[in-house]
Amino acid sequence: MHYYQFNIGDYKSHTNHLDLLEDIAYRRLLDLYYLHERPLNASVSAVARQIGMRDHEDRVKSILEEFFHNSEEGWINPRADREISHFHSKKEQASRAGKASAERRSNARSTDVQPNNKQETRNKKQETKNTATAVAPPDGVSSEVWSEFVKQRKLKKAQITGLVLMGIQREAEKAGYTLESALQEVVLRGWTSFKAEWVAEKQVGGMRKDVVFTTVPSKMERDPALVKLDEDSKKVAPPNPEILAKLRAIRGK
């Protein structure tokens, strides 16, 4: 329950003797009880931690012992249990009334005269309009990937619009992905959308791996440095004979 009735007079008559911390503890215990609709944990310290009063465990214990009963399932509050039961009873009655009303409307429509041609035309136009608002599978995306992407968006209660697909397409281009590969990444990683920075680390790792393969020479090829030396040696002109003669003369001395 996210809502319960609070009778100020009734509450005050039963809690007028409580000090400030005890009153806070009681209100928080009631909120916790109504929110989860089940007995509180049998451990007083665990309950005190749940309501944010672990430093005042003695106050929490005092309130539990006065307003709750310690059962095999945990601490229970009979008054709160009656309110919860009453809430669900009213909810069930409203549900049954709604179903009965819908059934009566359905039966009434089935006994109506058939719609004339103008009514049929309006209905067809409305159906066409509703169909046109659906986003068709983008070009280049396989039906399997698209189906899984649509299913995931529905589970996350996220709409699929043209703007959403344009955003994913833009981010996919930044990352060097096709739209289909981006949608596949979304499905595999459980994402709702796609951002280029989300796959940046993966791309950097791939680039480093490619650098290793492209910079290390194949075992079947000569080292590029040796090939360069051979080519340079072919381009060197022979030394001048006069210079060679002078060198020999110097060496003879």
Buried (B, 14 or more C-beta within 10 A) or exposed (E): BEEBEEEEEEBEEBBEEBEEBBBBBBBBBBEBBBEEEEBBBBEBEEBBBBBEBEEBBEBBBBBBEEBBEBEEEBBBBEEBBEBBEEBEEEEEEEEEEEEEEEEEEEEEEEEEEEEEEEEEEEEEEEEEEEEEEEBEBBEEBEEEBBEBBBEBBEEEEEEBEEEBBEBBBEBBEBBEBEBBBBBBBBBEEEBEBBBBEBBEEEEEEEEEEEEEEEEEEEEEEEEEEEEEEEEEEEEEEEEEEEEEEEEEEEEEE
